[in-house]
Each structure stands twice: as structure tokens, then as C-alpha cells.
Amino acid sequence: MQSIHQEFSVSFSYDVHFTKTLFHPDNELLVDAVADPDEPMPKKMVAVVDEGLLDHHESLLDQIQAYTDAHDETLDLAASPIVVPGGEAAKNDPDLVDDIHEVIYETRLDRHAYVLAVGGGAVLDLAGYAAGTAHRGIRLIRVPTTVLSQNDSGVGVKNGINAFDTKNFLGTFDPPDAVLNDLSFLRTLDDRDWRAGISEAIKVGLLKDAAFFDYLCEHAAALAPPTRDLDAMSHVVHRCAALHLNHIATSGDPFEKGSSRPLDFGHWAAHKLEELTNYTLRHGEAVAIGIALDCAYSHLVGRLSAEELDQILDLTSALGFDLYVPELDQHLDEPDHPDCLFQGLDSFREHLGGELTIMLLDAIGQGIEVHSVDRDRYRKAVSILRDQQGARTDIARSQPLS
Amino acid sequence: MQSIHQEFSVSFSYDVHFTKTLFHPDNELLVDAVADPDEPMPKKMVAVVDEGLLDHHESLLDQIQAYTDAHDETLDLAASPIVVPGGEAAKNDPDLVDDIHEVIYETRLDRHAYVLAVGGGAVLDLAGYAAGTAHRGIRLIRVPTTVLSQNDSGVGVKNGINAFDTKNFLGTFDPPDAVLNDLSFLRTLDDRDWRAGISEAIKVGLLKDAAFFDYLCEHAAALAPPTRDLDAMSHVVHRCAALHLNHIATSGDPFEKGSSRPLDFGHWAAHKLEELTNYTLRHGEAVAIGIALDCAYSHLVGRLSAEELDQILDLTSALGFDLYVPELDQHLDEPDHPDCLFQGLDSFREHLGGELTIMLLDAIGQGIEVHSVDRDRYRKAVSILRDQQGARTDIARSQPLS
């Protein structure tokens, strides 16, 4: 009997907005994202909120309630907001997924209703996974509140939680219905979180946009703590988000089914370093080191010039990132040791599927994929970072305190 | 700051094959589905097998092992097959999802590796959900082994399990990489399962293809037990699968994000009847009653002619389906009672999202959507089925035993 060939396309579209004070009753952005003259209103909505926000935004839950009350012709907050731990803890507790599912069930949310996820990337990943698997996908509005989530993960198409000690072992590809980037949340980030998100901007600058990399170099002092210029940061977030969105839309393979890659420069080492440091290193801090490592390696294999490597390490340091942590070194001569950095290569290949693919740099603004690496040269690259970190620390120590 | 509009499409394609003795070493279909000159071989594969198959196919696990051994340049069976309960039990135990995830983790399956799901629709739904959520989606090959799964759910784009006493509360839209319909499995189905799958063929015939409906009428005796003609059934499975695939590809909304509907004629009542009978009624048996009910209602609201209703009820009876079960009646005057049939309308609307949409018939081959129903007329439709069931039972009793 004749085989039947099935073929179809599914279109996805969503808007990424930039605003301030999203939950002020006069801000119409969230209402506009939900209102639809062709659908029954008001829309039921369940909010998942990052506990870490409540320290600096004590009345956030009340604000969300007051906002939906003020717009009750469009929004029906169907339950009290679900408050979940921020950071990687959000992705390490499978009960949190069950908790969100239970609220979705109890409030009788349907597939045309909304989950509103407010928080850092980990909370958005958790809430997105719960929303994406209930009724085969409830609509999701993301409100990323960190630099990292506003310029990278929060605007993308993935969700996930950790399982079996493996980052993002569970998850789906599932684009949001809208992303509302509220820049006012960035003010209250601590210095480490403010800084950490800039590493993804360095990444896309290095891979895709040399002019943007130059912007980062020129504005390093303005961006870095203690200055923390919000206008400069807003530009960085917008450009970085745009480059990520463009990569997803134009890669030809947004759900990474084939061999196309996400923009994961420096990420094989970063994921391993997060694990090796028990997540005391933030994702963005680990990415900064991972990028520095792959840049040093790119130089050692004759791709990136010494001048460009210097420029990259200078920017990374100027922003206040470490270039080196001791976990880079440990067991480096024992590739099979579970705590060896090189185990990150295997995990990386496994998670992405297919053969190993590592992004390197031929020049600033010009990435290149390779499928094998020279471990001895990576050991040398680690030693470059250790030396550079030492040299820069010495310089800092020799300078008078300001 | 300017909003960014994101828009992209994702293409999906897969082949649905029809074969016999799929796991005979000379049958190249499974090898061909996996082999790819552009990817590293052999491919790791984990098999999930329906326990119910092993009664009639005692050596199935050995056959799968022998098959992959015989084709070890392409296939690497990475673990012993995972045997899971067949039928709805597969979807009611969340531990089974965890078990499959654990094997996927332990065998280090990556996103370009395969889960091979062998069984009835429930097992395919379970295995598909586990595969679709590990590493954001491992490739899935479905080997449906029942009429129902070969002509309907197994060729589609959904997976799912039950939670909170709600059918398919958890799941994703995630097309398979291939569907291999092995018709030889149909021979060993018991009579109820053989028959049950035909109800989905009645459904697509009524909605989409009057000529196919005529084919079913003409071949009712050949299809029904005890004759069980495999050639006639093969034609039914192929045509029904083709109509389902075509609906998915041409509906304009394969993942049902908007208001477009799956081919769910008769399903609002069917889902409720499955629940009310504690799943002693098979899905296909419940669908047969649900279709009969919505046809009777279509007649009562002046759409379907009396002659066409008779023809539909005749076919349903001739195939050996019941037209009525007592659960249709109970609490029918108490719409808010949890065991009232009408509760199925609410659940149906909620699961699909948006406003209530029920498919009715204007004529055989011509469906029509409506957004509200008259409960009194539905009560009358139930009484028609009760009377018809009685009349047909009386006729059967008055005939001499053959």
C-alpha cells in the first residue's frame, strides 16, 4: 500500500515590547497583548512570580492584582499569583511544575487563557514548561525582569527544567504569545545580576555585529557597576534581543531539529562551570568565562588575532567579570573525571544532538563552527585565562582605591 | 523604544508507511526511516512497548532485539525495551513518564536519537509525551498496532497523558518522524478493539467523504467480526489515515492555536462516556455512540434527514456497536451533576479553548460547526438511541441463531 507523505508548516509570531512600570494601571501594554475582538473576554490569567523580586518590589503581587482589577473587562486573575523561588532553584524542583499545573487545573484555564510569567530566566523557563505542557500549550506572556532574560532567553522559543542533574533535561520548544520587557525592573538587580546579562550581549556582538561589540567597549564604564547607566543598558538589551530574535527567525531551523545551532558561543564550558560551582557562578558570569576561554582557544588555533583577543578580555574585565575560576583547572588532565571541564563537551553534544559543534571566532563579528577540538590547546587557553586574571588583579591592586 | 515583531514558520514532514511483519529482519522500513547519510550512524534507539501486545506476540521483544542486531550499522538498541501497560492505564500513571525519561537519561540519548513506540494509541501518547519533553524533543517513530491508532491518533501530531482526572491534561503538539503501520498486528486484536477503531472511519466518512462512508456500508459485514476481512480493513485504515493527515495539513492550524478544530465529531460525549464508564467502554466504542448521538441531534434540529440518520445507525449497528449505554441517561436532568453527560460539553470547551464548538451534520459527507446546543433536544436524542438500541436488540433476538 502506498505511503502517505505528510508535510505542513506552522507559523509563529509574537511581539517583544520594551516599557517601564508595566503594572501601572495606565500602562496598556499587557491589556493590549491579551485583548482580541474575536475572542470572549475577559481572559483568565494565572501569574507565576519570581520570589526574588519581592525583596525590592514588596507590593508587586498587589500591583498585579490591582492592574487586573483595573482592566477587568480584559483580564481575570483567576488565582493568587504563584510565587516560586528565583534562580536555578526554580528549575530543580519538579514539584513546582506540578504546583503550577494544579492551579491551571483548579482555575479551569483553557488553551486560549494565559500564564503570565514574571521573573528571571529560570522562572520563565519553569513557567513556560508548565504552561507549554498543560492542555498541550496554554498561552504564555513573559515578563523578563533581568538583563539576561530580557536580552536572551526571555525573547526566545525555549523552556525547560533540570532533571537527573542535567540542565534543561526536560523542556519544549514553544514560543511565547508576547514578551513585555519592563526596564524598570533592571534598576533593582544586584550588581552581579546586572552585569551577568551583559555577557550574552558580548556573545552576539562577537558572533554577529562588530559595531555592537564596539558600542559595548565604548560604554563599558557606563554599563559597569557602580555607574549602571540605564539608557546604555536599554540600548544593549534592545540590540541584543533583536540579534537573538533575528537568529531564531533566519536560521532556517528555529526548533533546532536539524544541525542548526542556537547562539551558544562559550556555552559548553559555561554550563559545566555552573554545575561545577554548584551554581554559585551565575549563568552570565559563567558565559563570560566560557566566551573568554573559546576566544583564547580561537587565538591559539590561529584564528583570532592577539589584538582582538586582548580587546575581548579587556572588555570582559572592564565590565567586572572574572576571566578565571579554579574549577576550570581541576582534573583537567583527567578527561573522564566527572568534574573535569571537558565533560562539558560531551554533555553539550548530547543535549544538542548529532555531532559535536563548537563555535569559535575568526574575528570579532565573525563566528565559525568546528566539530573537533584539541584538548591540549584548551589546557593552554585555561592557563592564559589564569594568567590574565592574575595580571589584571595585580593591576587593580596596584591602583589607588577611588 | 521600538517593539520588535518576531515571525517565523517551522516546517514538519513525515511519512506514514503501511507494511506487514515490520520486525522481520528482511523488512527494511524501520532501517530506512532512520538511516541518513548526513548523520553519524548507528542511531541510538529506546523502545517503548505495549504490554498488551505480548499476549499474542510473545517473542516481540526478542524480534525487536534481533532486528536491531541484524541492522547494527544503523540501529543501536540502547536498552532493553520498556514495557508499559496498554490502554488508558498507560496514561494514568505519571511514574511511567519518569521511567522513560530515566532510560533516556541513562542511555544518553540525544535529540537526534530515537524513541520507538510500539502499541495502541494510549502507549503512543505516553511515549510521545516522554520523548517530546526530553531534551526538548527526541525523535519519535510510532508503530501503531490497533485500528484506532493506525487510522487516527498514531498518524497525528499530538501526545499526552491524563492528570487531575482529566483526559490529556498534559501533552504537547509534536509530530513524529515516521509512522510505520504494521497491518499484521491487527489480526491479533480482540473483536472489540478491531471494531472500535472503525468508528473513526465512520467519523471522517460522515464529515469529509460520502464515498468512503458508502464503502463502509457496503463492507460492513466483511469488516465486522467474525469475518474481519483484513483487505477491507487495510483499505479502511489507509483511507481514514489519509483523511486525518489531510485535515491536519490543510486546516491552516495544525497545532490548533486558533479556533480551528480537530476532527472531533461525536467526541464531546465520547470523552465523558469513557469517564462515566470508568473506561470499560473503549474510546472507539464511545465515539460510535457519540457520533450516533450527534447525528440524532442533527436530525432533531432539522439538519440531517431521517433517511440518512437511519443509514448511519444501521451501519453502526451492523458493525456491532452499541448505540446506547445507561450512562447517557443518568442525571440527564441535573446538568450540574458531575456525572451528567452535559458536563462533557464544559470539559470539551475547556480543553480545546475558546468558545464551545460542536460539529454537527447537514448531510452525510458534510459537517457543520455550531456554538450552542439545545439540551432538551439532546435529551430527546438520547431517547432515540435508547429506543433504537432496544428495537435492534429485539430484532436480533427475534432472529434464529445461526
Interface residues (C-beta under 8 A of the other chain):
Chain A: M1 Q2 S3 I4 H5 Q6 E7 F8 S9 V10 S11 F12 S13 Y14 D15 V16 H17 F18 D38 E39 P40 H101 E102 Y105 R108 D110 R111 H112 A113 G132 T133 A134 H135 R136 G137 V155 K158 G160 A163 F164 T166 N168 F169 L170 G171 T172 F173 D174 P175 S234 H238 A241 A242 L245 I248 A249 P254 F255 E256 K257 S259 R349 E350 H351 L352 G353 G354 E355
Chain B: M1 Q2 S3 I4 H5 Q6 E7 F8 S9 V10 S11 F12 S13 Y14 D15 V16 H17 F18 D38 E39 P40 H101 E102 Y105 R108 D110 R111 H112 A113 G132 T133 A134 H135 R136 G137 V155 K158 G160 A163 F164 T166 N168 F169 L170 G171 T172 F173 D174 P175 S234 H238 A241 A242 L245 I248 A249 P254 F255 E256 K257 S259 R349 E350 H351 L352 G353 G354 E355
